[in-house]
Amino acid sequence: MRKYIKAFFDDKCKNNRKFELARLELFIIEKCGGQSNYYELGGYEAFYGEMQKLKDEKIIREIANSDSNKAKFPMKLKWTMVTSKIEASWKDEDIIKYSDVLNFKAYIKHPEYQTKKEWEYIKNIYKFLKEKEHRQWASVEERCLELFYDEKFLTDSDSGKKDNKVLKRLSLNLEDIKAKQYGEQFIYWNRGVSEIKTIIILENHSTFFSFKKAVQNGIKIFGIMPDALIFGYGKKIIKSFSFLDEIAKPSEVTVYYFGDMDPDGYFIYKALKDKYNGVNIGLLVQAYAELIEVHKKYKSKDQQKNEACLKCILKEFEEKNYGNYKEYIVELWKENCRIPQEFITYEYLLKREGAV
């Protein structure tokens, strides 16, 4: 019986030490395999006995103002885990000394965070903030190595296994420590111009190479001769497009997006428009129109639909005088079908331009 009670404490009382008696009993019944097995363990009387032992051991206690159940051996309906008071371990004078820059409210309220390692981090952060005006911006990894001796302190996917909330407890963020979270830069190809003014983003790898080969051979892409092509790598472009200023002046470029005709492709486009609203980004509508003319659709895999993304696409088709395709786009959406952009191949572009 006790092992099931302990399992409940470990699973359900990590963040909230209060619990309801009925939930605990139901948990035991489910874990031991049902009501009959619960009775074999001694049922409610055994449950009552273990609860009294845990109470005597000062592991749990009743919440005094809660009601009692109507059982033969009554117990309060609400309980809580007993926590022993943790004494503060940092010196008041040290906290006061560093309080001219740092906020220690969380540490005063929760002395369990007052560890030797945490204090070392705090001294490093304090020193940095004192010199902040004269320091340069760095990547998150570089700053983490400097302040926490671990370049992945704040970014490791397994960070849940370690306590890395020191910034949060001090009410600080990455900007406060002049740290930037860089993503991976996108893959792009420049056709040889010194100033990039026109860009096409392709969602998928094969289409990127087909378009690249066409431009290299002097073939326009639906009437456009792009200065650069970007391989979006699906949704990764939403983050990596922040590197646009590495290759061009964002306010001076015209960007066309061409992806699959499916919910994910529409989502990527709208996300780019919303996140980079200072950049002139539009759909390569003619390419989508010709995808529809190819008229081969496939059942879409499980993709999350967002009606706002569909409306964004339909609006742009309307604005660019392609409103006659809207009905078919809605039909694809409702039927959970898609058209991959890979139908627009290098050979297709050649034939389109009369090159073959």
N, C-alpha and C positions, 0 to 999 in steps of 0.2 A: 504493500500500500504506500509506504513512504517513498519508494522510488518514483511512483507516479506523481506524488505531490511535489517532489523535488523537480521532476521534469516540467511540471506546470510553472514552478517558480522560475526556472531557467528560461523557459520559452515565452511566458506571458508577463513576467514582472521585471523585465530588463529596464524599461523606460518608465513604467508606472508601478510603484510598489504596492499600490492598493489593489485588492481583488475581491470578487464576490464569491461567496461560499458555493452558490449554485453552479457557477461556471467551473469552479475547481472540481466539484463532484462529477459534473458532466464530462470534463476532461478525463478524469480517472476511468469512468465507465467506458469511454470511447477507446482509451489507450489499452485497457486490459482486455478488450474484445467483446464488450457488451454487458448487459445487465446480469446475465447468469454468471459470468466470470466474476463480476463485481461481488455478487452474493457469496461466491466461493472464497473470496478474499476476506469475507466477514461483513461485507455490505456497509451500511451506514454506521453501525456500532464500531466497526474497526476504523472507519474514517474518523469518527468522533474521537476515538482513543488516540490516534496519531496526531490529530489537531491539538489535543490537550498536551501531549508530550512536547510538540513543537512550541506550544505556548509556554510551557514550563522551562524549556531550554532558551526562551527569549529570542526565538527565531521569528515568531509571528505574534501578533496581538489583535484582539478584536477592536473594532472602531466603536467606542462606547455608546455613541448616540444612534447607532443603527438598530433596526428591529431584530428580533429573534425569530427563528423558524418555529414551527409548532410540533417538532419531533419529540419523541420520548426523552431523548437526550438533547435538549435545545442548544443551539449555537447561534451566535450573532450572524446576520446575513452578510456583513461587510467586515473585511479584515485588512491588515497591512503587514508588510514585512518590517521587521525591526532593524533599524540602522543605528549602529553605534556612532556617536558624534566624533567627527574627525577634527583634530586640533590643527590650527594654522601652523605652518612650519616656516614661513618666511617672516623675517623681521619687519616690524612696523616701520622702522626708520628707513629700511631699504625700499619698501613700497612707496613711502612718502617721497623719497629721493627721486624715484623714477616716474612719479605721478605728474611731473610737469609736462610730460609728453604722452604717457600711456594711461589707459583707463583700466583700473584694476577691480572694477565692481564685480565682475564674474568670479575672480579669484577670491575675493573677500566673502562672497556668497557661497562659493563652493571650494572650501579649503582642500578638498581631495585632489585638486589640480595643482596644488602648490608642491611640485616635485623639484628635485635638484636639476633634472634635465630641462624642465620647462623654464626654470630660472635662467639657465644658460642661454636658451633661445631668446628670452626676454632681454637679456643684456646685449645680445647681438642686434636685436631689432632696435633697441633704444639707441645704441651707438650709431646705427645706420640712419635713423630718423634725425638725429642731431646733425648729421652731415648731409642730409638728403638734398639740400639745395645745390650742393657741389657734386652730387653723384649723377652718373649717367643711367639711362634706362637699360635694362638687361632682360634676357628671357627669364621665364619662371624658373627653368632648370638652373640657370646660372645663379640667380638670387637665392634659390633654395640651398644650393651647395654652400654659398657664403654664410647664410644665416642659420641653417639647420644641419649642415654637414652631410646632406643627402640631396642630390639633384632631383630626385623623384618624390621628395617629401610631400608635395601638394598635388602631384599629378599621377602618381602610381595607381594603376587600376586596383591594386590590392591595398589601397590606403585605408580601407575600412578595418584592416587588421592592426593598425597603429593609430595612436592619438596624434592627429596632425591639425587640431583645431585651435592652435595658439593664436593665429591671426583673428579668427572669429571671436575668441574670448576677449581679445584686446580691442574689439570693434574696429579692426583694420581690414583692408582689402589689398588686392594686388597692386592697385594704383598707388596706394600709400607707400609701398616699398619699391616703387618704380620697376615693377615686373610686368612683362607682357607675355601673354599666352599666344605663341606663334603656332599656326597650323602649317601643314605642308603646302609649299607653293605648287600651283597648277603646272601641268605640262603644256607648253605652247610652242608654236612654230611661227617664225617671222619670215615673210617671203623676201626679205632683203631691204626693207625700207628703214630710213633713219628715224622717222616719226610715225608711230602707229596711230591711225585714225579710225580704222574700221576693223571690227573683230567679230568672228563667229565662234560661239561656244557650241561644241558637240557633246552630247551626253555620253556617247559610247566610243570605244577605242577604234573599232573598225571603220566607222564613219569618219572619224578624225583623219585617218590615213587615206581614205578615199578622196576626201575633200582636199587634203594636202597634195596628193598626186595630181588632182585636177588643176589646182592653182599653179603648181609647178610647170604644168604644160600650157599655161596661159588660158585656161578655161574658166569662165566666170561661174560663180555659184548663184544660180537663180538671179542673174543680172548684176551680181555684186562681185567685185574683185577685192577680197579681204586682204588687209595688210598682215593680219595674224589670225591663226586658228588656235583655240584653246580646247584641250581635252578635259571635259568637266569631271570625269570619273564619277558619274552619278551624283549623289547628294553631297559628295565631298566638295564640290565647287562652291557650295553655299558658304563654307568657311574659307576655303583657299582663295576665293576671288578677292579677298582683302589685300592680296599681293598685286592687284592690278597696277598700283602706282609704281611698281618695280619695272614695268615695261612700257607704260604710257601715262599720259595725263588724264586721270579719270573724268574730268569735266569736259574734255575735248574729244572723247571717242564716242563712236556709235557702235553699240554691241547688239548683235543678233543672237538669239538663242534657238537652237534646234535640238529637240529630244524626242523620245518615244511618245506616241499618242496614248498615254495611259495616266492614271492618277499620280504616279510617282513623277513622271515627266512634268505634269502640270504643277505639281507641288514645288519642284525645283525652280521652275521659272518664276512662280509667284514669290517664293522665298528670296530669290535674287532681287526681284523688283522692290520688295519691301525693305530688305536689308541695305541695299545700295541705291537708295532713291536719288542720290546725287549723280548717278551715272545714267546715261541715255541707253536703256536696255529695252529691246523689243523682240517680239517673235519673228523668226524667219518664216512668215506666214505662207509664202509661196511654196516653200518646201513641204509644209504640213498639207497644203491643198493638194499637192501632187502625190503625197502619201495616200490621201483619201482616194485619189483617182486610181492608184494601184489596186485599191479595194480588196486587200487581203487582210483579214482580221483574225486575231487569235484570242482565245480565252485568256483573260488576265489572271496572273497568279494573285494570291491574297495580298492586295494592296489597300491601304487605308484611304478611303475617299474623303475629300474635303470639298464641300460644295462651293466654298469661296474660291478655290483654285479653278474649278470648272467655269465659274462666272467670269473670272479674270480672263481665261482663254476665249470664251465666247464674246466678251466685250471687245477684245482686240481684233478678232475676226470681223466683227461688225464695223469697227472704226476704220479698218483697212480695206473695206469694201469686199470682204469675203463672207458676208453674212449668209450666203446660200449654202455654206458648208456647216452652219451651226446645227441644223437638225441632225445631220449624220454624226457629229461629235457627241451630241446628247444621246443618240442611239447607242453608240459605242459604250458610253458611260453606264447607261442603264443595263446593257447586256453583259457588263463586266468583260468587255473585249478591248483589245489593244492593237495598235499597228506599230511594229518596231521601225525605227528610223533606218535600219540597215537595208531597207528596200531601195533607198537612194544610194546606189553603188557608183563606183567610178565609171563603169560601163554605162550606167543610166545617164550620168552627167555628160558623157561623151556624145551619146545619141541625142540628148536634149539640145546640145549646142550644135548639132550637125557635124560633129568632128569625125564621125564614122559613117 
